Amino acid sequence: MTTLIVGGNGVTGSQVVEQLLIRNQEVRIIVRSAEKLPQSWKDHDNLKIIEASILNMEKATLSNHLSGCNAVVSCLGHNMSLKGIFGPPQKLVTDAIRKLCHGLNEQESSNRPIKFILMNSAGHRNQNEVISLGHKIALYIIRNLLPPHRDNECAASFLRDNIGPDNHSIEYVVVRPDTLINEEKVSDYSVFPSPTRSAIFNPGKTSRINVGHFMAELLTDENLWTQWKGQMPVIYNKSAI
Ligand SMILES: NC(=O)c1ccc[n+]([C@@H]2O[C@H](COP(=O)([O-])OP(=O)(O)OC[C@H]3O[C@@H](n4cnc5c(N)ncnc54)[C@H](OP(=O)(O)O)[C@@H]3O)[C@@H](O)[C@H]2O)c1
């Protein structure tokens, strides 16, 4: 199976790459700069590194890179600097996944349906999830003050509302971790259809390697994929529940 990853050089994205390579999967990553990537990645037979900006890439070029892919993963996120948070592109994630889905729809591929995983956040409230009034007010303020949060919400909504859970071409899972932490090893984690705690007032923790592990399992375990496709699972480290 071949998976194209955007944001694959990010702290979480790189865990997804590693977890897929451990499973002997073919991986392609689109990164703005390959300079800081580990030499082991540059030498890896199963990893193709494409140095380009996803948002500026010509449609035909993207189409070439998508050709033969069975899955796409986005671990894109705004850099945590003033420029990354408030500067352009404010719709980084939404525009990138829209472009990728458009490219996938145009593929003359026999690999359908193509799996699409979007890294999102437990701070994003999916339709009809019950939250307190205080949480609603805080979300309203965050949404209007912080473009990256708005972008995350729009990206997830795009998959839910424009691709939809019954699409024959693209199947999606939106993975929602809570506060991200770094750990060396995969640990026990739990996955729920919706948050089990307030991401604002009582956040849980999710290690990035566990996100990588869950995404890789989704892509390689058909039963797990069937269980979560068309949904927005929330993942917590077990030690944080
Ligand atoms: N922090 C949390 O607690 C938390 C919790 C839940 C969810 N999340 C979500 O998870 C996302 C990923 O987290 P992370 O810690 O793995 O992020 P990260 O290490 O900052 O990775 C972000 C990725 O996005 C890429 N990127 C940024 N701006 C770009 C642009 N303009 N064009 C193309 N690529 C661009 C980066 O590439 P470059 O190296 O080229 O910049 C990098 O590959 C966050 O941004 C957030 O939306 C975060």
PDBQT file of the ligand as one rigid body, heavy atoms in Angstrom, charges set to zero:
ROOT
HETATM    1  N1  LIG A 301      -0.338  21.229  20.002  1.00  0.00    +0.000 N 
HETATM    2  C1  LIG A 301      -1.319  20.475  20.425  1.00  0.00    +0.000 C 
HETATM    3  O1  LIG A 301      -1.449  20.177  21.620  1.00  0.00    +0.000 OA
HETATM    4  C2  LIG A 301      -2.322  19.954  19.438  1.00  0.00    +0.000 A 
HETATM    5  C3  LIG A 301      -3.341  19.163  19.900  1.00  0.00    +0.000 A 
HETATM    6  C4  LIG A 301      -4.225  18.605  18.979  1.00  0.00    +0.000 A 
HETATM    7  C5  LIG A 301      -4.086  18.853  17.636  1.00  0.00    +0.000 A 
HETATM    8  N2  LIG A 301      -3.084  19.655  17.175  1.00  0.00    +0.000 N 
HETATM    9  C6  LIG A 301      -2.976  19.851  15.721  1.00  0.00    +0.000 C 
HETATM   10  O2  LIG A 301      -1.946  19.031  15.204  1.00  0.00    +0.000 OA
HETATM   11  C7  LIG A 301      -1.174  19.759  14.262  1.00  0.00    +0.000 C 
HETATM   12  C8  LIG A 301       0.174  19.088  14.091  1.00  0.00    +0.000 C 
HETATM   13  O3  LIG A 301       0.885  19.159  15.300  1.00  0.00    +0.000 OA
HETATM   14  P1  LIG A 301       2.483  18.991  15.304  1.00  0.00    +0.000 P 
HETATM   15  O4  LIG A 301       2.943  19.312  16.670  1.00  0.00    +0.000 OA
HETATM   16  O5  LIG A 301       2.863  17.698  14.683  1.00  0.00    +0.000 OA
HETATM   17  O6  LIG A 301       2.870  20.192  14.296  1.00  0.00    +0.000 OA
HETATM   18  P2  LIG A 301       4.250  20.595  13.605  1.00  0.00    +0.000 P 
HETATM   19  O7  LIG A 301       5.373  19.749  14.088  1.00  0.00    +0.000 OA
HETATM   20  O8  LIG A 301       4.372  22.073  13.723  1.00  0.00    +0.000 OA
HETATM   21  O9  LIG A 301       4.006  20.202  12.056  1.00  0.00    +0.000 OA
HETATM   22  C9  LIG A 301       3.340  21.063  11.202  1.00  0.00    +0.000 C 
HETATM   23  C10 LIG A 301       3.577  20.591   9.781  1.00  0.00    +0.000 C 
HETATM   24  O10 LIG A 301       2.888  21.486   8.895  1.00  0.00    +0.000 OA
HETATM   25  C11 LIG A 301       3.817  22.003   7.930  1.00  0.00    +0.000 C 
HETATM   26  N3  LIG A 301       3.497  23.380   7.529  1.00  0.00    +0.000 N 
HETATM   27  C12 LIG A 301       3.344  24.462   8.324  1.00  0.00    +0.000 A 
HETATM   28  N4  LIG A 301       3.070  25.558   7.585  1.00  0.00    +0.000 NA
HETATM   29  C13 LIG A 301       3.066  25.146   6.285  1.00  0.00    +0.000 A 
HETATM   30  C14 LIG A 301       2.855  25.807   5.047  1.00  0.00    +0.000 A 
HETATM   31  N5  LIG A 301       2.562  27.117   4.989  1.00  0.00    +0.000 N 
HETATM   32  N6  LIG A 301       2.914  25.083   3.905  1.00  0.00    +0.000 NA
HETATM   33  C15 LIG A 301       3.185  23.757   3.944  1.00  0.00    +0.000 A 
HETATM   34  N7  LIG A 301       3.401  23.071   5.094  1.00  0.00    +0.000 NA
HETATM   35  C16 LIG A 301       3.342  23.742   6.260  1.00  0.00    +0.000 A 
HETATM   36  C17 LIG A 301       5.160  21.954   8.625  1.00  0.00    +0.000 C 
HETATM   37  O11 LIG A 301       6.168  21.975   7.619  1.00  0.00    +0.000 OA
HETATM   38  P3  LIG A 301       7.447  22.971   7.723  1.00  0.00    +0.000 P 
HETATM   39  O12 LIG A 301       8.448  22.217   8.529  1.00  0.00    +0.000 OA
HETATM   40  O13 LIG A 301       7.842  23.172   6.303  1.00  0.00    +0.000 OA
HETATM   41  O14 LIG A 301       6.975  24.234   8.400  1.00  0.00    +0.000 OA
HETATM   42  C18 LIG A 301       5.045  20.616   9.365  1.00  0.00    +0.000 C 
HETATM   43  O15 LIG A 301       5.298  19.552   8.492  1.00  0.00    +0.000 OA
HETATM   44  C19 LIG A 301      -1.178  21.159  14.910  1.00  0.00    +0.000 C 
HETATM   45  O16 LIG A 301      -0.806  22.157  14.075  1.00  0.00    +0.000 OA
HETATM   46  C20 LIG A 301      -2.638  21.286  15.366  1.00  0.00    +0.000 C 
HETATM   47  O17 LIG A 301      -3.463  21.717  14.302  1.00  0.00    +0.000 OA
HETATM   48  C21 LIG A 301      -2.203  20.208  18.060  1.00  0.00    +0.000 A 
ENDROOT
TORSDOF 0
